[in-house]
Amino acid sequence: MTSAILRIYLSENDCCNGKPAHEEILEFMRDSKIAGATVLHGIEGYGVHSKIHTTSILRLGTDLPIIVEAVDSEEKIRRILPELCRMVPKELITLQKVEIISGENV
């Protein structure tokens, strides 16, 4: 079975259905029985608009970067992609094949 890692690049201010997008996505993945997902909070980053978002006190950054990562079979990940694209249509979503070395029930 081919496994994959999905990454969704968001920011703190992104919303979906009236909730923070990362929370809505995480719940959707859990409900979709995706093997595992993690939300990573970045300390600095920029996107397509090249505006740097940072925790630096000198810049008083807000809207920090967030990455949602999920790992499962490529088939299961691809099955949920249409809904994810509907949830956050303008955000960067990537998918890579991955070799799982260790992990229970993956």
C-alpha positions as CSV (number, residue, x, y, z in Angstrom):
1,M,0.0,0.0,0.0
2,T,1.3,3.4,-0.9
3,S,1.2,5.9,1.9
4,A,1.1,9.7,1.7
5,I,1.5,12.8,3.7
6,L,-0.8,15.7,3.2
7,R,0.1,19.3,4.2
8,I,-2.3,22.2,4.3
9,Y,-0.7,25.6,4.7
10,L,-3.0,28.0,6.6
11,S,-2.8,31.0,8.8
12,E,-4.3,31.7,12.2
13,N,-7.1,33.9,10.8
14,D,-8.3,31.3,8.2
15,C,-11.9,30.2,9.0
16,C,-14.2,27.5,7.7
17,N,-17.9,27.2,8.7
18,G,-17.4,29.9,11.4
19,K,-14.5,28.1,13.1
20,P,-10.7,28.3,12.8
21,A,-9.9,26.3,9.6
22,H,-7.3,24.1,11.3
23,E,-9.9,23.0,13.9
24,E,-12.5,22.2,11.3
25,I,-10.0,20.3,9.1
26,L,-8.7,18.3,12.1
27,E,-12.2,17.3,13.1
28,F,-13.1,16.4,9.4
29,M,-10.0,14.2,9.2
30,R,-10.8,12.4,12.4
31,D,-14.3,11.8,11.3
32,S,-13.0,10.5,8.0
33,K,-10.9,8.0,9.8
34,I,-7.5,9.4,8.6
35,A,-4.8,7.5,10.5
36,G,-3.2,10.6,12.1
37,A,-3.1,14.3,11.8
38,T,-1.1,17.1,13.5
39,V,-1.5,20.9,13.6
40,L,1.8,22.7,13.7
41,H,2.0,26.4,14.7
42,G,4.7,28.3,13.0
43,I,6.7,31.2,14.5
44,E,7.4,32.9,11.1
45,G,6.5,32.5,7.5
46,Y,5.1,34.1,4.4
47,G,2.8,33.1,1.5
48,V,1.8,34.2,-1.9
49,H,1.5,37.9,-0.9
50,S,5.1,37.8,0.5
51,K,4.0,39.5,3.7
52,I,6.1,38.1,6.6
53,H,4.1,37.0,9.6
54,T,6.2,36.6,12.7
55,T,6.1,36.4,16.5
56,S,8.9,39.0,16.7
57,I,8.0,41.7,19.2
58,L,9.4,44.3,16.8
59,R,6.9,43.4,14.1
60,L,3.9,42.7,16.4
61,G,3.0,39.8,14.2
62,T,-0.4,38.3,14.0
63,D,-2.0,35.8,11.7
64,L,0.9,33.3,12.2
65,P,1.4,30.3,9.9
66,I,-0.3,27.0,10.7
67,I,0.4,23.6,8.9
68,V,-2.0,20.7,9.1
69,E,-0.3,17.4,8.3
70,A,-2.0,14.1,7.9
71,V,-0.6,10.6,7.1
72,D,-2.5,7.6,5.7
73,S,-2.9,5.6,2.6
74,E,-2.7,7.6,-0.6
75,E,-6.1,6.3,-1.5
76,K,-7.8,7.5,1.7
77,I,-6.1,10.9,1.5
78,R,-7.2,11.4,-2.1
79,R,-10.7,10.4,-1.2
80,I,-11.0,13.4,1.2
81,L,-9.2,15.9,-1.0
82,P,-12.3,17.3,-2.8
83,E,-13.9,18.2,0.6
84,L,-10.7,19.8,1.8
85,C,-10.4,21.9,-1.3
86,R,-14.0,23.0,-0.7
87,M,-13.2,23.9,2.9
88,V,-10.1,26.0,2.1
89,P,-10.2,26.7,-1.6
90,K,-7.5,29.3,-1.7
91,E,-4.9,27.6,0.6
92,L,-1.9,25.6,-0.5
93,I,-2.4,21.9,-0.2
94,T,0.4,19.4,-1.0
95,L,0.6,15.7,-1.2
96,Q,3.7,13.5,-1.2
97,K,4.3,9.8,-1.2
98,V,5.9,8.7,2.0
99,E,7.5,5.5,3.3
100,I,6.3,4.7,6.7
101,I,9.0,3.1,8.8
102,S,7.2,2.6,12.1
103,G,3.8,3.1,13.5
104,E,0.9,1.2,14.9
105,N,-1.8,0.2,12.4
106,V,-0.6,2.3,9.6
